[in-house]
Amino acid sequence: MQGSVNPFEIKSSLKRYPFSKKDLLQAWDSADELLLEHLSSLDLRDKSILILEDQFGALSCALECLNPVTYSDSYVSCRATALNSEGRILATSDLSKLTGLFDLVLMRIPRNMSYFEDLLCRLSHLLQPSSQVICTYMIKHQANLSFQLLEKLIGPTRTSLAKKKARLIFAQFQRSPTPSPFPLHISFPNFSIPFVNHSNLFSREGLDVGTRFLLEHIPSGNYKTILDLGCANGIIGIKAKQLNSATKIICTDDSSMAIQSAHTNYRNYFPDEGQFVWTNCYEDQEPESIDLVICNPPFHQGNTLSDRVALQMFANSKKVLVRGGTLRVIGNRHLQYPGILKRIFGNSQIVATNSKFVIVDACKSV
Ligand SMILES: C[S@@+](CC[C@H](N)C(=O)[O-])C[C@H]1O[C@@H](n2cnc3c(N)ncnc32)[C@H](O)[C@@H]1O
């Protein structure tokens, strides 16, 4: 390909979501570039193409002329793809909407191997013997398990040469359709009904130690509305409802699977509807509408360690809290949340600590 023009160029205006003048990070990486470079030597006319786990739309936008179907579990990814394509590419986050047979599947390998396994099982129903799966990844993020899963669920694999720390894996479909082991049904101490955990959930196979500590510090009080911000399977919101039976619970997450799990689990426990919002943090919601926000923020975005999401969660919380309302946050001690919250809210108070975690309240001034 050296010297020739790649028909599938990365769009130069591609941005990360949420768009911010301060965020100078590129919205694609050499794993995207390597895959597009490989595709430029193939005849893809009339192929039905599925793209999975495109981060900010680099692959979907470059291949737009081939009308690919795009799937992602992440609201941020789906929204970035829509904005970067000026609204022309609408990714789905609903695996049941993927039907028919695909000739070519292009996939960034996700960090979460349970999710990868689930996606490959679902894919095995959407492929025929001539179908090819091409996975792309940054070598430093690679888990050996991804090769084993591809070999087991799709077929024999081979790899490309590495380029700019990225590599491709090619797999030809030669296996049979396999049912997915997900969702899991997991029981937790002090919760009478098992939780339904989809594959792309935080701590999908057990209770995280931080969550366990936070569950011991859910307040009860005169709250009209409590927000479980970054809800995963909704266990924090469910505990909050058990302690505050008249309160309306809202659960929100970037992961569509988290929202599905939280909704199912909440319905299994309570007759009222609750509210389940698939969004980035809690952006663009009604100001001064929440009495208490409870949050165990993520400390990475994709494969990158970052406090960007936590900071937006805190800023969004301040906006939606009523005056006098409280944000309760848990974090690893080294994350410095007490200082960060003091900067944003003008106050913060430590509620509990143990050897690993600190739980902090910040109150929106009256
Ligand atoms: C540390 S987990 C906490 C999960 C659950 N609340 C608990 O305590 O077990 C953080 C959650 O934030 C979600 N998340 C990550 N980025 C997000 C974003 N931009 N907007 C909303 N939620 C996000 C993740 O999907 C994950 O469920």
The ligand as a Gaussian input file, in Angstrom:
#p B3LYP/6-31G(d) Opt

LIG

0 1
 C      -16.866000       1.665000      39.137000
 S      -18.300000       1.223000      38.207000
 C      -19.565000       1.343000      39.464000
 C      -20.738000       0.469000      39.222000
 C      -21.765000       0.347000      40.352000
 N      -22.347000       1.635000      40.680000
 C      -21.102000      -0.255000      41.571000
 O      -20.790000       0.506000      42.493000
 O      -20.898000      -1.474000      41.592000
 C      -18.526000       2.660000      37.194000
 C      -19.708000       2.627000      36.258000
 O      -19.684000       3.851000      35.482000
 C      -20.089000       3.531000      34.164000
 N      -19.563000       4.563000      33.241000
 C      -18.342000       4.642000      32.661000
 N      -18.266000       5.739000      31.889000
 C      -19.458000       6.364000      31.977000
 C      -19.999000       7.538000      31.389000
 N      -19.275000       8.298000      30.571000
 N      -21.271000       7.882000      31.697000
 C      -22.023000       7.097000      32.543000
 N      -21.559000       5.986000      33.118000
 C      -20.289000       5.622000      32.850000
 C      -19.510000       2.150000      33.893000
 O      -20.189000       1.519000      32.829000
 C      -19.716000       1.476000      35.249000
 O      -20.956000       0.825000      35.312000

